[in-house]
Amino acid sequence: MNLLVVGASGFLGAEVCRQAVAAGHRVVGTYHSAAVAAPGVAARRLDVTDRAAVRALLTEVRPDAVVATPYRYDDWAVTADGAAHIACAAAEAGARLVHLSSDALHAGRPTPYADEDVPTPVHPYGAAKAAAETAVRAVDPGAVLVRTSLIVGEGSKQIQLCRDALAGRAVLFTDEARCPVHVVDLAAAVLELVPTDLAGPLNVAGPEAVSRADLGLLVARREGLDPAGLKTATIAGAGLHRPAQVRLDSSRAASLLRTRLRGITEVLA
């Protein structure tokens, strides 16, 4: 398979590249500023906000499939417009598209979110991810939209945030719940979805919901750190407007995929 990974220098993109190369696929990976480090990947610089550049690259590479992982937390043009540019170019090239979305597009509620639950964003990043999904679905109804949660693993920002909170340099919220997923599991699931005809939103996250504070405690236990130093707060107490309880029901993905999505307690055992 000829695979294009947009955002190959990112945490997830790099793991998708590693697994794809190991499986014998021909992989082209894009980056914007940080170089692609995955061995066996043909690296190409790409600005996803440049629609002509995206189209030119897809026309040149002619991939069988595109895995689109790019985002920038505070940049609508990258997260939303960039996704639209990739979807348009992939559709023109006749390539299968796997678009990475996020639980950030939900507002939060006590009950889990199903695959087809509509976005209810409460902050700009969530709104950008929701807009990206709308654009991708409009351009390519056959694309699969992988909604995931906190991505963990060695080198992840989420684990480093926990370490920082344990050292008193950051704060973890006790009332902010997510369903963390290991980067290896998520990348394997993404690649498994490529040859399928699944379309639309699909929750692909861990089966276990934990608060960010509890995630910090799990990291402390695994790394032998003193949990007493963990700095915590509540979203309400901090006066922040951000999603609190966002649990993704990934049971459909678990039943469809061979890849086992491990819970965070197992991952950090």
C-alpha positions as CSV (number, residue, x, y, z in Angstrom):
1,M,0.0,0.0,0.0
2,N,1.1,3.5,-0.8
3,L,0.3,5.5,2.4
4,L,0.5,9.2,3.1
5,V,0.7,10.3,6.7
6,V,0.0,14.0,7.2
7,G,1.5,15.1,10.4
8,A,4.2,12.3,10.6
9,S,6.4,14.3,12.9
10,G,3.7,14.3,15.6
11,F,3.4,11.8,18.4
12,L,0.7,9.7,16.8
13,G,1.8,10.3,13.2
14,A,5.3,9.0,14.0
15,E,3.9,5.8,15.5
16,V,1.5,5.3,12.5
17,C,4.6,5.6,10.2
18,R,6.6,3.2,12.3
19,Q,3.9,0.5,12.2
20,A,3.1,1.0,8.5
21,V,6.8,0.7,7.5
22,A,7.1,-2.5,9.7
23,A,4.1,-3.9,7.8
24,G,5.8,-3.4,4.5
25,H,3.9,-0.4,3.2
26,R,5.5,2.5,1.3
27,V,5.1,5.5,3.5
28,V,5.4,9.2,2.7
29,G,5.2,11.4,5.8
30,T,4.7,15.2,6.0
31,Y,6.0,17.6,8.6
32,H,5.8,21.4,9.0
33,S,8.7,22.4,11.4
34,A,10.0,19.3,13.2
35,A,11.6,16.8,10.9
36,V,10.1,13.3,10.5
37,A,12.3,10.9,12.5
38,A,10.7,7.6,11.5
39,P,13.1,5.4,9.6
40,G,12.0,4.2,6.1
41,V,9.6,7.2,5.7
42,A,10.0,9.6,2.7
43,A,9.7,12.9,4.4
44,R,8.0,15.9,2.8
45,R,7.5,19.4,4.2
46,L,3.9,20.5,4.0
47,D,1.9,23.5,5.1
48,V,-1.7,22.2,5.4
49,T,-3.1,25.7,5.3
50,D,-1.8,26.0,1.7
51,R,-4.5,24.3,-0.3
52,A,-2.5,24.4,-3.5
53,A,0.5,22.8,-1.8
54,V,-1.7,20.0,-0.3
55,R,-3.3,19.3,-3.7
56,A,0.1,19.3,-5.4
57,L,1.6,16.8,-3.0
58,L,-1.4,14.4,-3.3
59,T,-1.2,14.7,-7.1
60,E,2.4,13.8,-7.0
61,V,2.3,11.0,-4.4
62,R,-1.0,9.4,-5.5
63,P,-1.5,7.5,-2.3
64,D,-3.9,4.7,-1.8
65,A,-4.8,6.0,1.6
66,V,-4.2,9.2,3.7
67,V,-4.0,9.2,7.5
68,A,-4.6,12.9,8.5
69,T,-3.3,13.7,12.0
70,P,-2.3,17.4,11.8
71,Y,-3.5,19.9,14.4
72,R,-2.4,23.0,16.2
73,Y,-4.3,23.7,19.4
74,D,-4.7,27.4,19.0
75,D,-4.8,27.6,15.2
76,W,-8.1,27.3,13.3
77,A,-6.4,27.4,9.9
78,V,-4.4,24.3,10.7
79,T,-7.0,22.3,12.6
80,A,-10.1,23.1,10.5
81,D,-9.1,24.5,7.2
82,G,-6.2,22.1,6.9
83,A,-8.5,19.1,7.4
84,A,-10.7,20.4,4.6
85,H,-7.8,20.9,2.2
86,I,-6.6,17.3,2.9
87,A,-10.1,15.9,2.4
88,C,-10.5,17.7,-0.9
89,A,-7.1,16.6,-2.2
90,A,-7.6,13.0,-1.0
91,A,-11.0,12.9,-2.8
92,E,-9.5,14.2,-6.0
93,A,-6.8,11.5,-5.8
94,G,-9.3,8.8,-5.0
95,A,-7.5,8.0,-1.8
96,R,-9.1,6.4,1.3
97,L,-9.1,9.0,4.1
98,V,-8.8,8.3,7.9
99,H,-9.2,11.6,9.7
100,L,-8.1,12.0,13.3
101,S,-10.6,13.8,15.4
102,S,-10.9,14.4,19.2
103,D,-13.2,14.2,22.2
104,A,-12.5,17.9,22.6
105,L,-15.5,18.6,20.3
106,H,-17.9,17.5,23.1
107,A,-19.0,19.7,25.9
108,G,-19.0,17.0,28.6
109,R,-21.8,15.2,30.5
110,P,-22.3,12.4,33.0
111,T,-23.1,9.7,30.4
112,P,-20.7,8.4,27.7
113,Y,-20.7,9.7,24.2
114,A,-21.7,7.4,21.4
115,D,-20.0,7.4,17.9
116,E,-22.8,9.4,16.2
117,D,-23.3,12.0,19.0
118,V,-23.2,15.4,17.4
119,P,-20.4,17.9,18.4
120,T,-21.2,20.4,21.2
121,P,-17.9,22.4,21.5
122,V,-17.4,24.8,24.3
123,H,-14.0,26.2,23.4
124,P,-12.2,27.2,20.2
125,Y,-10.2,24.0,19.8
126,G,-13.3,21.9,20.1
127,A,-15.0,24.1,17.6
128,A,-12.2,23.7,15.2
129,K,-12.3,19.9,15.5
130,A,-16.0,20.0,14.9
131,A,-15.6,22.2,11.9
132,A,-13.0,19.8,10.5
133,E,-15.3,16.9,10.8
134,T,-18.1,18.8,9.1
135,A,-15.8,19.6,6.2
136,V,-14.5,16.1,5.8
137,R,-17.9,14.5,5.9
138,A,-19.2,17.0,3.3
139,V,-16.3,16.4,0.9
140,D,-15.9,12.7,1.5
141,P,-18.8,10.8,3.0
142,G,-16.8,7.6,2.9
143,A,-14.0,8.9,5.2
144,V,-13.8,7.5,8.7
145,L,-13.5,10.1,11.5
146,V,-11.6,8.6,14.4
147,R,-12.6,10.4,17.6
148,T,-10.0,9.7,20.3
149,S,-9.0,10.9,23.7
150,L,-5.8,11.6,25.6
151,I,-2.9,9.8,23.8
152,V,-0.4,8.3,26.2
153,G,2.9,6.5,25.9
154,E,6.5,7.3,26.4
155,G,7.1,10.8,25.0
156,S,3.5,11.9,25.2
157,K,2.6,15.4,26.4
158,Q,0.0,13.9,28.7
159,I,2.5,11.8,30.7
160,Q,4.9,14.8,30.9
161,L,2.1,16.9,32.3
162,C,1.5,14.4,35.0
163,R,5.2,14.4,35.9
164,D,5.1,18.2,36.0
165,A,2.1,18.2,38.3
166,L,3.8,15.7,40.6
167,A,6.7,18.1,40.8
168,G,4.4,21.0,41.5
169,R,5.0,22.7,38.1
170,A,1.5,22.1,36.7
171,V,-2.0,21.4,37.9
172,L,-4.3,18.3,37.2
173,F,-8.0,18.6,37.6
174,T,-9.9,16.2,39.7
175,D,-13.2,16.8,37.9
176,E,-11.9,16.4,34.3
177,A,-12.4,12.8,33.1
178,R,-11.2,11.3,29.8
179,C,-10.5,7.8,28.3
180,P,-6.8,7.7,27.7
181,V,-5.5,5.4,24.9
182,H,-2.0,4.1,24.3
183,V,-0.4,5.5,21.1
184,V,0.6,2.0,20.0
185,D,-3.0,0.8,20.2
186,L,-4.4,3.9,18.5
187,A,-1.9,3.7,15.6
188,A,-2.7,0.0,15.1
189,A,-6.4,0.7,15.1
190,V,-6.0,3.5,12.6
191,L,-4.0,1.3,10.2
192,E,-6.6,-1.5,10.6
193,L,-9.3,1.0,9.6
194,V,-7.5,1.9,6.3
195,P,-8.6,-1.1,4.2
196,T,-12.2,-1.1,5.6
197,D,-15.2,0.7,4.2
198,L,-16.2,2.1,7.6
199,A,-17.4,5.7,7.3
200,G,-18.4,8.5,9.6
201,P,-17.4,9.0,13.3
202,L,-15.9,6.1,15.3
203,N,-14.8,6.4,18.9
204,V,-11.4,4.9,19.3
205,A,-10.3,5.4,22.9
206,G,-9.5,3.4,26.0
207,P,-12.3,1.6,27.8
208,E,-11.5,3.2,31.1
209,A,-12.3,6.7,32.2
210,V,-10.1,8.4,34.7
211,S,-9.7,12.0,35.9
212,R,-6.5,13.8,35.0
213,A,-5.6,13.8,38.7
214,D,-6.1,10.0,38.9
215,L,-3.9,9.7,35.7
216,G,-1.2,11.6,37.6
217,L,-1.5,9.1,40.5
218,L,-1.1,6.2,38.1
219,V,2.0,7.7,36.6
220,A,3.4,8.3,40.1
221,R,2.8,4.6,41.0
222,R,4.4,3.4,37.8
223,E,7.5,5.6,38.1
224,G,7.9,5.4,41.9
225,L,7.2,9.1,42.5
226,D,5.7,10.5,45.6
227,P,2.0,11.1,45.0
228,A,1.9,13.6,47.9
229,G,3.4,16.3,45.7
230,L,0.6,16.1,43.1
231,K,-0.8,19.5,42.5
232,T,-4.6,19.3,41.8
233,A,-7.6,21.6,41.4
234,T,-11.1,21.6,40.0
235,I,-12.2,23.2,36.7
236,A,-14.9,25.0,38.6
237,G,-12.6,26.3,41.2
238,A,-10.1,27.5,38.6
239,G,-12.9,29.4,36.9
240,L,-12.2,27.7,33.5
241,H,-14.7,27.1,30.7
242,R,-13.7,23.7,29.4
243,P,-15.2,20.2,29.0
244,A,-15.2,18.2,32.3
245,Q,-16.7,14.7,32.0
246,V,-16.0,13.5,28.5
247,R,-16.2,9.7,28.2
248,L,-16.2,8.0,24.8
249,D,-18.0,4.8,24.4
250,S,-15.6,2.8,22.1
251,S,-17.5,-0.5,22.3
252,R,-18.3,-0.5,18.6
253,A,-14.6,-0.1,17.7
254,A,-13.7,-2.8,20.2
255,S,-16.1,-5.2,18.5
256,L,-15.0,-4.3,15.0
257,L,-11.2,-4.2,15.4
258,R,-8.7,-6.9,16.0
259,T,-6.6,-4.3,17.9
260,R,-7.2,-4.4,21.6
261,L,-7.7,-1.0,23.1
262,R,-6.2,-1.3,26.6
263,G,-7.4,0.5,29.6
264,I,-5.1,3.1,31.3
265,T,-4.7,1.0,34.5
266,E,-3.3,-1.8,32.4
267,V,-1.2,0.5,30.3
268,L,0.5,2.0,33.3
269,A,0.7,-1.1,35.4
